[in-house]
């Protein structure tokens, strides 16, 4: 079958834009390996396609030019660009006889609400937060969320042939709002990145060689991330009040938030690092991975930590309990500093348990989230839900 992957700009790298890049590359590899002919349509305000094997052939792009300056950006956000991209993509559908579209996110699919295609549209839903619309008259986040949820409902009812979630937690969270048929849960797969350059060392990160290192991840992009960060800081303070020989490394801190973070970590043994291309280079240096979050719908970074045999301590929020089994592949604890600090100290002081959990986590991650297994799930899903030799009516599908 011919599948068109419809994704916003695939030009960024590193952690900041890397999640979508990693997912798109894996998706293309997996489907081609299972016999599908995959095309890629990408769009954005600037197009610089990542140079890689997956994007060498059958890649089309649309570069959106802002006609109304700041009015376009502030009032309408990305909506005009997405609509124009959907219109441009329809020419690719007919020219190459595409059988189905897979939109890399709900907001990508929004354009097809205006320009419905003649083929089924399957949408990957990675979360609600990227959909919080930029509207100049909405001073509060909750109004933006109302708009985002409304858009979700419209897309799911009038465009989607199916929605694919990364976790059961997210599917349950949105089941009352998303009404498309053929919904399914397919986890993300591990990227196969060899550790060979050894670009990082504890010395290069200004971290002591002779003390335990606890790595965490926090993007700190939106205001609601600040509550998570405060809990992380309280956890660090409690840990060092008991053991002052532990170093902490926080990766993925955005440039906009660095100054704010520096103010808050003054006097604490916390080193911050921005976006990195190969997170495995960092994870291999650590003794433990700590993830503090309320709303993670899958947590790729936790899976990657598990895949290198790193013991993990995560909160019992979002989809993390689906990924980490308590006392078997890691520790899952309540979202409070007391429980988190106790779990970290418990593991750092018990090397045997730490090694056992790390080994179990490695085996689980490699067995359940490899490209062969996840690729088969995608292959089965698409083959079971795309009608053979049958065009879907022009006005959209259910």
C-alpha positions, 0 to 999 in steps of 0.5 A, spaced: 500 500 500 502 507 498 502 511 505 503 518 505 506 521 512 503 528 513 508 531 518 510 539 520 517 541 519 522 535 519 528 539 519 529 540 527 534 535 531 536 534 538 531 533 543 527 540 542 524 537 535 527 531 535 521 527 538 517 528 532 523 527 527 525 520 531 518 518 530 517 520 523 524 516 521 522 510 525 515 510 522 518 510 515 523 505 516 518 500 519 512 501 514 517 500 508 520 494 511 513 491 512 512 492 504 509 499 504 510 504 499 511 510 504 511 518 501 513 524 506 509 530 505 512 536 510 511 543 511 513 549 515 515 556 515 522 554 513 524 547 510 531 544 511 529 537 511 534 532 515 539 529 511 538 521 512 536 515 509 529 515 510 528 522 507 532 521 501 526 519 496 519 520 495 519 526 500 515 533 498 515 539 502 511 546 502 514 552 505 509 557 507 510 564 506 506 569 512 502 574 508 500 578 514 506 578 518 504 579 526 497 579 525 497 572 521 502 569 527 498 572 533 491 571 531 491 565 527 497 561 529 499 555 525 492 554 522 493 558 515 499 554 514 496 547 516 490 549 511 494 550 505 499 544 506 493 540 506 490 543 500 497 542 497 498 535 499 491 533 495 495 534 489 500 528 491 494 524 493 492 523 486 498 524 482 501 518 486 495 514 487 496 514 495 491 509 499 491 512 506 494 518 509 497 518 516 498 525 520 503 525 525 499 529 529 492 532 531 494 539 529 497 536 522 490 533 521 486 539 522 487 542 515 483 536 512 477 539 515 477 544 510 480 540 504 477 533 506 481 528 502 479 522 498 482 517 502 482 515 509 486 519 514 489 516 520 491 520 526 497 519 531 495 523 537 501 524 542 497 529 547 493 535 547 498 540 549 501 542 543 494 543 540 493 549 545 491 554 540 495 561 540 489 566 540 490 573 542 484 574 545 485 568 550 489 570 556 488 564 559 490 557 558 483 554 559 480 557 554 485 555 549 484 548 551 477 549 550 478 551 543 483 545 542 478 540 545 473 542 540 478 542 534 479 535 536 472 533 536 471 536 529 477 532 526 475 525 530 468 526 527 468 528 520 475 526 518 479 520 521 478 513 519 482 512 526 486 515 531 492 511 534 495 513 541 501 511 544 498 509 551 492 507 554 492 512 559 491 518 553 486 513 550 482 513 556 483 521 557 480 523 551 475 517 549 469 522 551 471 527 546 474 523 540 469 519 536 473 516 530 472 508 529 478 504 529 482 507 534 488 503 537 494 503 542 501 503 538 507 505 543 513 508 540 519 504 538 526 505 540 531 509 535 537 505 534 542 510 535 549 507 536 554 510 542 560 510 538 563 518 539 563 518 546 562 526 545 560 527 553 564 525 559 563 527 566 568 531 566 566 535 560 559 536 563 563 539 570 560 533 574 565 529 579 567 522 577 567 519 584 559 520 586 553 518 583 549 521 578 542 522 577 539 524 570 532 527 569 529 531 563 525 537 563 523 541 557 520 547 561 517 550 555 510 552 558 508 555 564 504 548 567 511 545 567 513 549 572 509 546 578 513 539 575 520 543 576 518 545 583 517 538 585 523 536 582 527 541 586 524 539 592 526 532 591 533 534 590 533 538 596 531 532 600 536 528 597 542 532 599 539 533 606 540 526 607 546 525 602 550 530 600 555 526 595 550 526 589 550 530 583 544 531 578 544 533 571 538 536 568 537 535 560 533 538 555 532 545 558 530 550 553 534 556 552 528 561 554 528 558 561 535 557 562 536 564 566 530 562 570 532 555 572 539 558 573 536 562 579 532 556 582 538 551 582 543 556 585 547 552 591 544 546 589 549 540 585 545 541 579 548 541 572 543 543 566 544 542 559 540 544 553 538 540 547 542 534 545 542 530 539 544 523 542 541 522 549 544 515 549 551 519 550 548 522 556 544 516 559 550 512 559 554 516 564 548 516 569 547 511 575 539 513 575 534 516 571 529 520 575 522 523 571 518 527 574 511 529 570 504 529 571 502 528 564 507 524 560 503 520 554 508 516 553 515 518 555 520 516 550 526 519 554 524 514 560 524 508 555 531 510 552 533 510 559 531 503 560 533 501 554 541 502 556 539 498 562 539 505 567 534 504 573 529 509 573 524 512 578 518 515 575 512 518 578 505 514 578 502 520 573 500 519 566 502 513 562 508 512 566 505 506 570 504 503 563 511 503 561 514 502 568 512 496 572 513 497 580 519 493 583 520 489 576 523 494 571 523 500 576 520 504 581 513 508 580 512 512 586 507 518 588 508 525 585 511 528 591 518 530 594 518 525 600 516 519 596 521 521 590 527 522 594 526 516 598 526 512 592 532 515 589 536 514 596 533 507 596 536 505 589 543 509 590 544 505 596 542 498 594 547 496 588 544 489 587 537 492 586 539 497 582 543 493 577 537 488 577 532 493 575 536 496 570 537 489 567 530 488 567 528 494 564 533 493 558 530 487 557 523 489 557 524 495 553 528 492 547 523 486 547 517 490 547 519 496 543 523 494 538 522 496 530 520 489 528 514 488 533 512 496 533 512 495 525 508 489 525 503 492 529 502 498 524 502 493 518 496 489 521 493 496 523 493 499 516 492 493 513 486 491 517 483 498 516 484 501 509 479 498 504 482 495 498 481 497 491 475 502 494 476 510 494 473 513 500 468 519 498 470 526 497 467 529 503 471 525 508 470 518 512 468 516 519 
